[in-house]
């Protein structure tokens, strides 16, 4: 398990849906698809991305394209090119990250991550998913065998 993920129980998605979660989003490393499940309304959607999440073996973090992770959480994302900031907003929660830097903020509070966002070869801003998910109040579950990250709320 990547050290960037808290030690959490390894559970199957069926176990996640039986829990008290209302939203479940699952990204697979090197997969062009992710799933969004609305447990309460029993709705599941599979969404295709134009680039895949990657497991960075140096930092042991799963990076995802910021646009798709924001979309999966029902958040808005804005890129501020002059300062290379990515701003993710969902309701009253605001996360600000800077490309190449480990300092970021959640609702104005300065935070530190151990793996910075970067721009990939397809000009996509890739972010460590754990910091965004937790910043928006989600629980993060890493499944080493399946190489998936499941985000629950």
N, C-alpha and C positions, 0 to 999 in steps of 0.2 A: 504494500500500500504506500502511495506517495506520502512523505512526511508532511506535506502541506495539508493533508486531510486529517481531521480529528479521527481518533480510533472510534469507529462506529461499528455497529453490528453489520455483518454481511447478510443482507436479506434479499429475497427474490422480490420482483416487482409485485407479485400477487400478495406477498406479505405487506408491502408498502400500501397497497390499495385497501387492505383490510384494516389498516391502522386508522388513526383519526385525521388523516390528511385530506384536504380538499383539492389540492393541486399537486400533480406529480409531473415533472419534466425529466426525460432521460436522454442524455447525449452519449453516443458511442465513439470511442477513439477511432479515427480513420473511417468513420461512417458519414455519408452525405445526408443522412436522415436523422431526425430526432422526433421523439413523441411527446405530446402534451396531453395529459389526462385530467379531465374534470371529473373527479370521483363522485361528487354529489349528484351531478346530472348524468353520470354514466356516459360521458362523451370522450372519445379518444381520437386524436388527429396525428397523422404522421406528416412531417414537414421536410421538404428537401432543401438542402443548403448548396451553395455553389463552391464551398470549400469545407474541409473536414476538421473536426477537433483533433488536436494532436497531443500526445503525451511527451512532454519535454523531459527527457531522461536526465538532463543536467540538474534541473530544478525540481523534478518529480512533481510537476503540476500539469493538469490538463488545461490546455488553452483552447478557447472557442472564439469564433468570430463574434465580436461584440454586437453586431446588428442582430444576429440570430438569437443570442442569449437574451437580449433585451426584448425582442419580439416574443420569445417563449414565455417571459415573465409578465407580458403585457406592459412593458415599460417603453419609454421613449428614449432614443439615443441621439446625441448631437456630437458632431466632430467640430472642434474649434482649431482650424489648421494653423492659425498664427502662433499659437502656443502649444500645439499638439496635445490638446486636452480632449478626452472623451468624457461626455457628461451623460449619465444614465439617470432617468427620473421615472419614478413610479409613485403616484400619489404625492405624499409629502417627503418621500425618501429621495435623496439626491446623492449620487456617487460620482466623484470626479477623479479620473486617473490621467496620468501623463505618460505618453509613449516613452519607454526607456527608463522610467523612474519607479522606484519602489514606494515612494510616498504617495498616498492618496487620501481622499477625505470621504466620510460618510456623514451626511447632514451637517457639514461644516466642521466635524471633528477630525483632526489629523490622525491618520492611521499609517501603519507600516506593513508592507507585504514583502515576502522574500523572493518574489519573481515579478519582474516588470512586464507591462504590456509591450507588444512589439507590432510592427507592420510587416506582414508576410510578403512573399514574392508575388502574390495576386493583389497587392495593395489593400489587404484587409487588416483591420486592427484586431489583433488577437489578444485576449485577456485571460488571466487565470480565473476560471469559472468560480472557484470557491469564494473568492473575495467579493464578487458581485452578488452571488447567491446569499451569502451570509449578511452582506450589507443591506439586502432587501428583506431580511428576516426569514430566510429559508434554511432548512436543514440539508446538509450535503452528505450523501452516501456514496462511497467509492467501492466498486466491485472489481477487484483485481482479476478474477477469472474471466469475466465478460468484458473487461476494459470499458466499463460504463460509469458514468456519473449520474446519479439520480438526485434530483432536487425536489424537496417536499415542503409543503406548507399546509 
